[in-house]
Amino acid sequence: MRKRSLSLPLSSYGAGWSANRRITIGAAAVAVLLALAVVIALLTAGRSSHPAPDTAAPAPTGSPSASEAAPKPASGSGPVPTPPQISEPVAFAKAVAQMLWSYDTRDTSRDQQLAGMRAWMTAEPKYADWASVSGQVPDPVLWSRMADQGQHATGHATEGHYPGAFQQALAEDPSAITEAYIYVVTVNGQQQIAWDQGGEGAEERAVTLAVQCRPSHDCTLAAIAPNVTQ
């Protein structure tokens, strides 16, 4: 009997969406996104007292557990790719999406996966929503079951663009982006999943990301952002 795939939660993120049929997850999410773009280039939170740019941090999706906060990335830990040196938001977001949609439980531990992903994050704590990213990785028990099946996946980004809500908010207040230089980018693509005994499949994927691209610096990942209309 062929074994069933136990897909990573991140691999099912956006399942069933297409480039022409992404819909808003609700008026609240759209309102949040617009506020993010206008106030602090798309990330919310409390004000900081230190002299860094006076912008907000992303709304937390829950505090990461000790095991998820612990891994300190040696860049490129395990087979998770090292962050590329890219300074253009859309190109970097496409690289992030491919990283998120790719994994290999055959030679990567859960901690290695988390550490490799952590290396892509911005080093500015007030903008880094690590919980939104680490929360995509399954718990240790599920990761172990996936490893028993030799499950692995490869992501391919086919298209990336700025969502309409982001472009509108930026047009209304162009100076907002200069606070944190955080851009929202939606990426569409495909994920190919395979496991032992020849099992395999492919699905369309879409994800919206908040990436930080300060002038004269390589881009970094800030958060997985709310999904909005094109």
Backbone bond lengths (Angstrom), bond angles and torsions (degrees), N, CA, C in turn:
res aa  C-N    CA-C-N  psi(-1)  N-CA   C-N-CA  omega(-1)  CA-C   N-CA-C  phi
1 M - - - 1.459 - - 1.520 109.15 -
2 R 1.313 117.92 135.63 1.451 121.86 179.72 1.518 110.30 -73.39
3 K 1.356 115.29 136.68 1.452 119.79 -179.89 1.517 110.34 -76.03
4 R 1.302 114.94 148.61 1.458 119.92 177.77 1.505 109.78 -85.82
5 S 1.309 115.90 149.28 1.454 121.20 175.70 1.526 110.11 -77.67
6 L 1.338 115.08 139.13 1.452 120.48 173.27 1.515 106.60 -110.44
7 S 1.324 116.55 86.58 1.456 120.71 -170.74 1.514 112.14 -69.30
8 L 1.335 115.68 145.20 1.445 121.70 170.74 1.521 109.63 -59.38
9 P 1.341 117.75 144.33 1.456 118.37 173.38 1.523 111.45 -54.65
10 L 1.338 118.22 -37.44 1.452 118.82 -179.73 1.512 110.89 -66.22
11 S 1.328 118.19 -25.48 1.459 119.65 -179.22 1.518 111.79 -75.74
12 S 1.337 117.04 -21.20 1.464 119.63 178.42 1.517 111.53 -97.44
13 Y 1.327 116.52 1.24 1.458 121.24 -179.21 1.524 109.60 -62.06
14 G 1.322 116.67 118.24 1.457 120.44 178.84 1.506 114.19 82.41
15 A 1.337 118.50 13.44 1.462 120.06 -178.82 1.518 110.71 -56.85
16 G 1.326 115.74 138.46 1.444 120.56 177.03 1.517 114.64 88.04
17 W 1.356 116.80 -6.80 1.448 118.44 178.63 1.511 109.53 -83.06
18 S 1.327 117.26 154.72 1.452 121.97 172.15 1.513 107.34 -131.07
19 A 1.304 115.87 167.35 1.464 119.93 -177.44 1.519 111.45 -59.92
20 N 1.326 116.60 -29.67 1.466 120.19 -176.23 1.515 114.01 -101.72
21 R 1.341 116.50 -0.15 1.463 117.74 -175.05 1.518 112.82 -132.63
22 R 1.341 118.10 32.58 1.455 119.71 172.14 1.517 108.41 -79.82
23 I 1.296 118.16 133.81 1.463 120.81 -179.45 1.521 109.38 -121.13
24 T 1.274 116.02 161.18 1.460 120.15 179.52 1.512 111.54 -68.98
25 I 1.324 117.30 144.01 1.459 120.38 178.17 1.525 110.53 -81.96
26 G 1.311 116.39 4.24 1.463 119.82 177.43 1.513 110.43 142.06
27 A 1.314 114.93 157.78 1.453 119.59 -178.23 1.518 111.37 -60.69
28 A 1.319 116.72 -33.51 1.465 119.89 -179.23 1.512 111.22 -62.81
29 A 1.320 115.91 -41.82 1.469 119.33 -178.78 1.515 110.97 -64.61
30 V 1.333 116.33 -40.39 1.463 119.58 178.93 1.517 109.89 -64.97
31 A 1.332 116.20 -42.70 1.459 119.79 179.83 1.518 110.61 -61.25
32 V 1.329 115.84 -41.17 1.461 120.15 178.53 1.517 110.07 -60.84
33 L 1.332 116.66 -46.47 1.461 120.12 -177.86 1.516 111.14 -61.03
34 L 1.323 116.80 -44.25 1.455 119.68 179.95 1.522 110.78 -62.65
35 A 1.320 115.99 -41.48 1.460 119.11 179.26 1.521 110.47 -63.60
36 L 1.328 115.78 -39.75 1.457 120.22 179.56 1.512 110.88 -60.11
37 A 1.315 116.63 -46.17 1.467 120.27 -176.69 1.519 111.12 -65.56
38 V 1.347 116.39 -42.88 1.454 119.86 -174.69 1.520 111.45 -73.31
39 V 1.325 116.74 -42.25 1.458 119.06 -172.18 1.518 112.60 -84.29
40 I 1.359 117.52 -48.72 1.458 118.17 -175.70 1.501 112.75 -142.29
41 A 1.273 115.27 40.14 1.463 119.73 -179.83 1.504 110.49 56.59
42 L 1.302 115.04 43.67 1.449 125.66 165.81 1.496 118.99 85.53
43 L 1.317 120.71 19.48 1.463 120.25 173.02 1.522 108.46 -131.78
44 T 1.368 117.44 137.97 1.451 121.49 -175.90 1.512 112.08 -109.59
45 A 1.380 114.82 157.81 1.459 121.22 171.37 1.509 109.59 161.66
46 G 1.306 115.19 -169.62 1.442 119.30 -179.56 1.520 112.11 -78.53
47 R 1.314 115.84 162.10 1.452 121.29 178.43 1.514 110.69 -72.33
48 S 1.336 116.03 149.88 1.471 121.37 178.85 1.516 109.03 -105.69
49 S 1.329 116.62 145.98 1.452 119.94 -178.19 1.516 112.86 -90.96
50 H 1.339 119.44 -15.01 1.456 119.56 -179.36 1.512 110.29 -80.34
51 P 1.375 117.34 166.47 1.455 119.88 -169.48 1.507 116.29 -76.45
52 A 1.299 119.60 10.35 1.467 120.68 175.33 1.516 107.97 -65.74
53 P 1.350 117.92 168.04 1.473 119.41 -179.90 1.513 111.57 -50.72
54 D 1.351 116.86 133.83 1.455 121.29 -174.07 1.517 110.54 -78.40
55 T 1.327 115.60 76.41 1.450 121.45 178.87 1.503 109.04 -130.82
56 A 1.337 115.93 172.29 1.450 119.90 -173.32 1.505 112.28 -98.01
57 A 1.322 114.93 160.40 1.456 121.08 177.67 1.515 109.47 -93.41
58 P 1.336 118.12 162.00 1.452 119.32 -177.59 1.507 113.10 -65.27
59 A 1.322 116.61 146.24 1.452 120.37 176.83 1.512 108.49 -61.96
60 P 1.354 118.75 122.33 1.458 120.36 -176.33 1.511 112.18 -65.62
61 T 1.333 115.76 146.00 1.460 120.37 177.08 1.523 109.71 -101.56
62 G 1.329 115.88 13.46 1.458 120.30 -176.63 1.511 109.13 124.59
63 S 1.322 117.56 144.78 1.452 120.41 -179.10 1.509 110.64 -73.24
64 P 1.358 117.20 132.13 1.451 119.29 178.67 1.516 110.14 -67.78
65 S 1.316 116.23 150.27 1.458 120.12 178.04 1.514 109.31 -70.18
66 A 1.328 116.84 169.12 1.460 121.46 -179.25 1.512 111.02 -58.57
67 S 1.330 116.83 -39.96 1.462 119.86 -177.63 1.514 111.27 -68.09
68 E 1.335 117.73 -30.99 1.445 120.39 -179.00 1.511 111.52 -82.07
69 A 1.338 117.48 -27.01 1.450 120.31 179.48 1.523 110.71 -84.05
70 A 1.333 117.02 -22.96 1.459 121.47 -171.53 1.520 116.20 -68.35
71 P 1.354 120.16 -45.43 1.461 118.70 -172.23 1.524 112.28 -56.84
72 K 1.332 115.26 123.50 1.455 121.33 176.00 1.517 107.53 -104.45
73 P 1.319 116.11 117.77 1.449 117.37 -169.67 1.506 113.68 -70.94
74 A 1.303 114.79 123.12 1.432 118.55 154.70 1.505 99.77 -83.62
75 S 1.336 116.79 124.36 1.463 121.64 -171.97 1.518 111.36 -48.84
76 G 1.300 115.98 127.31 1.453 120.15 177.47 1.509 113.49 78.80
77 S 1.358 119.17 24.70 1.462 121.84 179.00 1.515 110.89 -53.97
78 G 1.340 116.63 134.94 1.449 120.30 -178.40 1.527 109.08 62.42
79 P 1.325 117.38 -160.56 1.458 120.33 -179.15 1.525 114.59 -82.13
80 V 1.324 118.69 1.42 1.471 119.79 175.13 1.527 107.35 -63.93
81 P 1.330 118.65 127.34 1.469 120.03 -175.48 1.516 112.99 -64.37
82 T 1.308 115.61 151.26 1.457 122.11 174.59 1.527 109.20 -70.06
83 P 1.338 118.09 140.97 1.476 119.54 179.30 1.527 110.91 -55.84
84 P 1.331 117.12 133.85 1.466 119.54 -179.96 1.519 111.22 -77.13
85 Q 1.303 116.71 157.54 1.466 121.90 177.67 1.531 108.13 -89.33
86 I 1.331 114.72 86.65 1.460 122.32 -177.41 1.522 108.22 -128.21
87 S 1.326 116.55 134.24 1.462 120.26 -179.05 1.527 112.99 -111.13
88 E 1.330 117.85 3.98 1.469 122.28 179.49 1.521 109.09 -103.63
89 P 1.344 118.83 124.70 1.469 122.35 -171.59 1.526 115.68 -55.79
90 V 1.328 118.32 -47.70 1.463 119.98 -176.13 1.524 110.83 -66.63
91 A 1.319 116.97 -44.07 1.469 120.37 179.61 1.525 110.46 -61.92
92 F 1.333 116.88 -41.27 1.465 119.24 179.66 1.521 110.84 -67.90
93 A 1.333 117.32 -42.17 1.467 120.57 179.79 1.522 110.72 -59.81
94 K 1.328 117.66 -37.95 1.463 120.60 177.69 1.522 110.54 -64.06
95 A 1.334 117.31 -38.49 1.463 120.49 176.90 1.531 110.65 -66.03
96 V 1.336 116.70 -39.26 1.470 120.70 178.09 1.524 110.08 -62.50
97 A 1.320 116.92 -46.09 1.459 120.55 -178.86 1.523 111.08 -59.16
98 Q 1.321 116.51 -43.26 1.461 119.41 178.65 1.523 110.97 -62.84
99 M 1.328 117.04 -37.70 1.459 120.97 177.40 1.528 110.69 -65.03
100 L 1.336 117.10 -44.06 1.463 120.92 -178.55 1.531 112.07 -65.97
101 W 1.311 116.00 -33.70 1.465 120.39 -177.97 1.530 112.95 -87.03
102 S 1.321 117.21 2.18 1.464 120.80 -178.02 1.533 110.59 -117.41
103 Y 1.309 116.83 139.12 1.464 122.16 176.41 1.520 108.11 -164.18
104 D 1.322 115.78 163.82 1.469 120.71 178.45 1.520 108.99 -149.42
105 T 1.323 115.81 98.93 1.462 119.77 -177.33 1.521 112.69 -73.05
106 R 1.347 117.26 -7.46 1.461 120.21 -179.09 1.524 111.74 -71.98
107 D 1.333 117.04 -30.32 1.466 118.62 -178.13 1.524 112.47 -137.58
108 T 1.335 116.51 19.06 1.455 120.58 179.85 1.528 109.67 -130.24
109 S 1.321 116.96 125.29 1.457 119.71 174.79 1.526 108.41 -80.21
110 R 1.310 115.88 164.45 1.467 119.73 178.71 1.523 110.55 -61.36
111 D 1.336 117.50 -41.43 1.459 120.56 178.96 1.528 111.49 -64.07
112 Q 1.323 117.53 -37.51 1.452 120.39 176.38 1.527 111.03 -64.31
113 Q 1.327 116.03 -40.69 1.460 119.99 178.64 1.527 110.19 -61.28
114 L 1.325 116.84 -46.71 1.459 120.90 179.47 1.528 111.69 -63.27
115 A 1.330 116.77 -43.36 1.464 119.99 -179.39 1.523 111.01 -64.76
116 G 1.329 116.46 -40.46 1.457 119.50 178.30 1.512 111.84 -64.18
117 M 1.330 116.91 -40.25 1.465 120.94 178.27 1.529 110.94 -68.28
118 R 1.329 116.05 -36.71 1.472 121.30 -178.65 1.523 111.12 -61.45
119 A 1.322 117.12 -30.30 1.459 121.29 -178.57 1.527 111.98 -65.20
120 W 1.331 118.23 -19.32 1.463 122.08 -179.62 1.527 112.39 -83.97
121 M 1.348 117.25 -12.26 1.459 120.65 -171.79 1.528 112.85 -77.56
122 T 1.334 115.67 152.19 1.450 120.29 173.88 1.525 110.35 -60.98
123 A 1.318 116.13 146.00 1.463 121.17 178.85 1.519 111.52 -85.21
124 E 1.347 117.64 0.54 1.461 121.17 179.01 1.528 108.55 -93.85
125 P 1.345 117.24 103.93 1.466 121.32 -173.66 1.527 114.46 -54.77
126 K 1.329 117.94 -33.70 1.467 119.41 -175.02 1.523 112.10 -69.02
127 Y 1.340 117.70 -16.06 1.455 120.70 179.96 1.520 113.45 -110.59
128 A 1.309 117.49 -9.29 1.467 120.67 -174.36 1.527 111.66 -88.52
129 D 1.320 117.29 115.56 1.457 121.93 174.60 1.528 107.63 -102.64
130 W 1.323 115.28 76.66 1.466 121.03 -178.22 1.517 111.53 -62.37
131 A 1.334 116.78 -32.44 1.467 119.77 -178.64 1.525 111.66 -61.31
132 S 1.333 117.58 -35.29 1.462 119.79 -178.53 1.525 111.56 -70.01
133 V 1.327 116.16 -23.64 1.464 121.02 -179.96 1.529 110.83 -92.36
134 S 1.330 117.18 -51.35 1.469 120.15 -178.21 1.517 111.75 -64.73
135 G 1.340 116.32 -26.04 1.458 120.01 179.69 1.514 113.68 -66.96
136 Q 1.334 117.85 -11.43 1.452 121.26 178.49 1.534 112.12 -80.14
137 V 1.322 116.60 -15.33 1.468 120.59 -178.93 1.528 109.31 -87.67
138 P 1.312 118.17 133.54 1.468 120.31 -177.41 1.515 112.37 -68.39
139 D 1.327 115.24 165.17 1.453 120.54 -179.53 1.529 110.06 -67.77
140 P 1.347 117.16 165.00 1.463 120.58 -175.76 1.521 114.38 -56.23
141 V 1.326 117.90 -36.50 1.463 120.15 -178.57 1.531 110.80 -66.10
142 L 1.345 116.45 -46.14 1.456 119.44 -179.84 1.526 110.74 -66.59
143 W 1.334 116.89 -39.64 1.466 119.44 177.91 1.529 110.05 -58.80
144 S 1.335 116.01 -41.28 1.465 120.37 179.80 1.520 111.63 -63.96
145 R 1.323 116.93 -40.92 1.470 120.74 178.41 1.525 111.09 -65.59
146 M 1.316 116.30 -38.15 1.459 120.01 176.02 1.524 110.83 -64.50
147 A 1.333 115.82 -39.99 1.462 120.09 178.77 1.523 110.80 -64.49
148 D 1.327 117.25 -36.17 1.469 120.85 177.45 1.527 111.01 -59.35
149 Q 1.319 116.79 -29.61 1.455 121.83 179.67 1.530 112.57 -93.10
150 G 1.350 116.69 -2.58 1.458 119.85 -178.24 1.516 112.90 65.35
151 Q 1.325 116.82 34.41 1.458 119.65 -174.76 1.524 111.22 -73.71
152 H 1.323 116.08 137.38 1.459 122.08 177.96 1.521 109.09 -150.54
153 A 1.323 116.25 157.59 1.458 120.71 -176.34 1.523 110.34 -146.89
154 T 1.316 114.71 153.78 1.466 121.86 176.78 1.521 108.43 -130.99
155 G 1.327 116.18 129.82 1.452 121.02 179.95 1.519 112.08 -101.56
156 H 1.321 115.89 148.53 1.461 122.39 177.41 1.521 107.96 -134.60
157 A 1.331 117.30 122.25 1.462 122.02 177.49 1.519 109.13 -91.56
158 T 1.315 116.49 124.44 1.467 120.13 -178.38 1.521 113.22 -101.93
159 E 1.344 116.85 -21.40 1.460 119.56 -175.41 1.515 110.37 -162.32
160 G 1.325 116.89 144.89 1.454 121.66 175.79 1.518 109.92 -141.35
161 H 1.332 117.31 145.76 1.459 120.57 -179.65 1.524 110.26 -158.96
162 Y 1.340 115.48 161.93 1.456 121.19 174.03 1.527 108.47 -81.20
163 P 1.338 118.41 126.73 1.469 119.53 178.16 1.527 111.13 -60.69
164 G 1.321 115.19 152.11 1.452 120.44 -178.60 1.518 112.87 -57.04
165 A 1.342 117.46 -39.02 1.462 120.46 -178.71 1.522 111.10 -63.38
166 F 1.333 116.17 -37.89 1.461 120.34 178.22 1.530 110.52 -66.97
167 Q 1.318 116.49 -45.25 1.462 120.24 -179.65 1.527 111.23 -62.37
168 Q 1.330 116.60 -39.96 1.471 120.16 179.76 1.520 110.92 -65.69
169 A 1.348 116.42 -45.71 1.457 120.18 -179.41 1.525 110.72 -63.33
170 L 1.318 116.37 -39.21 1.459 120.27 -179.68 1.523 110.92 -68.34
171 A 1.334 116.62 -36.34 1.466 120.37 178.23 1.523 110.81 -65.24
172 E 1.340 116.13 -33.81 1.457 120.60 -179.43 1.519 111.83 -74.62
173 D 1.330 117.09 -28.03 1.463 120.79 179.60 1.528 109.13 -146.45
174 P 1.328 118.22 78.49 1.466 122.00 -176.09 1.526 113.66 -59.30
175 S 1.322 117.75 -27.91 1.461 119.98 -177.18 1.521 112.70 -74.46
176 A 1.345 117.47 -14.21 1.466 120.10 -176.74 1.526 111.75 -59.77
177 I 1.329 116.62 -35.27 1.461 120.12 -175.77 1.519 112.03 -65.60
178 T 1.352 117.38 -24.45 1.459 120.41 -176.21 1.522 113.13 -75.78
179 E 1.320 117.90 -7.12 1.459 120.11 177.04 1.524 111.08 -70.32
180 A 1.321 116.74 -55.26 1.462 120.73 -175.97 1.518 112.88 -124.11
181 Y 1.334 116.87 -7.97 1.466 122.19 -177.60 1.528 111.36 53.24
182 I 1.332 114.91 47.33 1.459 121.35 178.07 1.523 108.66 -106.92
183 Y 1.318 115.38 126.85 1.454 122.50 -177.07 1.525 109.25 -114.86
184 V 1.326 116.02 145.05 1.463 120.87 175.25 1.522 107.83 -102.68
185 V 1.322 115.95 128.18 1.463 121.88 -177.23 1.530 109.25 -133.40
186 T 1.307 116.89 131.45 1.464 121.97 173.41 1.528 108.74 -98.99
187 V 1.337 115.45 131.01 1.460 121.06 -178.51 1.523 109.14 -119.52
188 N 1.311 116.46 134.52 1.456 123.00 174.67 1.523 109.39 -112.94
189 G 1.311 116.45 148.71 1.447 119.30 179.37 1.510 112.09 -176.26
190 Q 1.310 115.41 -155.12 1.458 121.58 -176.77 1.520 109.76 -140.48
191 Q 1.310 115.75 147.77 1.461 122.13 176.58 1.525 109.78 -123.28
192 Q 1.312 115.32 129.18 1.462 121.39 176.90 1.524 108.01 -106.56
193 I 1.337 116.13 123.12 1.463 122.72 -177.46 1.531 109.08 -114.44
194 A 1.321 116.19 140.29 1.464 120.84 177.58 1.517 109.43 -142.46
195 W 1.326 116.63 157.10 1.448 122.13 176.92 1.529 108.82 -149.81
196 D 1.304 116.18 179.02 1.466 121.77 -174.86 1.520 112.71 -54.80
197 Q 1.332 114.13 157.55 1.460 122.64 176.27 1.533 112.71 63.54
198 G 1.320 116.07 28.89 1.451 119.94 171.87 1.504 116.79 82.65
199 G 1.310 118.96 4.50 1.463 119.87 178.66 1.517 111.09 -68.57
200 E 1.311 117.80 139.88 1.458 121.44 178.93 1.520 110.81 -162.37
201 G 1.317 115.15 163.96 1.453 120.77 178.08 1.520 109.47 -170.37
202 A 1.316 116.41 168.45 1.464 121.95 179.51 1.520 108.92 -142.58
203 E 1.329 116.10 142.78 1.455 121.20 -179.30 1.515 110.01 -142.04
204 E 1.338 115.63 151.56 1.458 120.94 174.19 1.526 108.96 -74.16
205 R 1.331 116.59 145.19 1.460 121.87 -179.54 1.523 110.31 -132.30
206 A 1.333 115.70 153.87 1.461 122.24 173.07 1.519 108.19 -149.50
207 V 1.310 117.13 141.32 1.454 121.48 179.10 1.523 108.44 -150.22
208 T 1.327 116.64 145.08 1.453 121.62 175.94 1.522 108.60 -111.48
209 L 1.328 115.53 127.75 1.459 121.80 -172.54 1.522 111.26 -122.02
210 A 1.319 116.34 150.06 1.460 122.49 169.80 1.521 106.37 -105.52
211 V 1.326 116.65 117.22 1.463 120.79 -178.93 1.518 109.24 -120.25
212 Q 1.322 115.33 143.60 1.463 120.50 -179.71 1.528 109.18 -104.24
213 C 1.324 116.14 124.34 1.468 121.56 -178.50 1.521 108.58 -133.02
214 R 1.314 116.62 81.53 1.460 120.25 177.98 1.529 110.05 -72.23
215 P 1.332 117.45 149.07 1.461 119.98 179.47 1.528 111.95 -55.37
216 S 1.316 116.43 137.67 1.468 123.51 178.24 1.525 112.76 64.74
217 H 1.343 117.49 21.21 1.463 121.94 176.55 1.529 108.98 -132.90
218 D 1.326 114.99 152.90 1.461 119.28 173.31 1.521 109.20 -70.13
219 C 1.307 116.81 150.42 1.463 121.06 178.16 1.528 110.81 -70.56
220 T 1.324 115.11 155.33 1.459 122.64 174.68 1.523 108.24 -137.87
221 L 1.318 116.46 165.99 1.465 121.87 179.56 1.517 110.13 -90.93
222 A 1.328 117.09 133.05 1.462 121.39 176.54 1.521 111.74 -102.54
223 A 1.339 116.95 -42.79 1.469 119.18 -174.83 1.513 110.79 -170.87
224 I 1.322 115.14 161.82 1.458 121.70 162.67 1.513 105.21 -86.38
225 A 1.346 116.95 118.41 1.457 122.43 -171.02 1.515 111.14 -94.16
226 P 1.350 116.85 167.79 1.463 120.37 175.66 1.513 110.67 -59.42
227 N 1.308 116.87 149.76 1.466 120.86 177.09 1.517 108.68 -90.76
228 V 1.332 115.41 135.08 1.450 120.24 -176.14 1.515 109.82 -134.65
229 T 1.314 114.62 174.76 1.469 118.65 177.75 1.518 110.15 -67.12
230 Q 1.333 115.81 161.11 1.451 120.63 179.96 1.521 111.26 -64.02
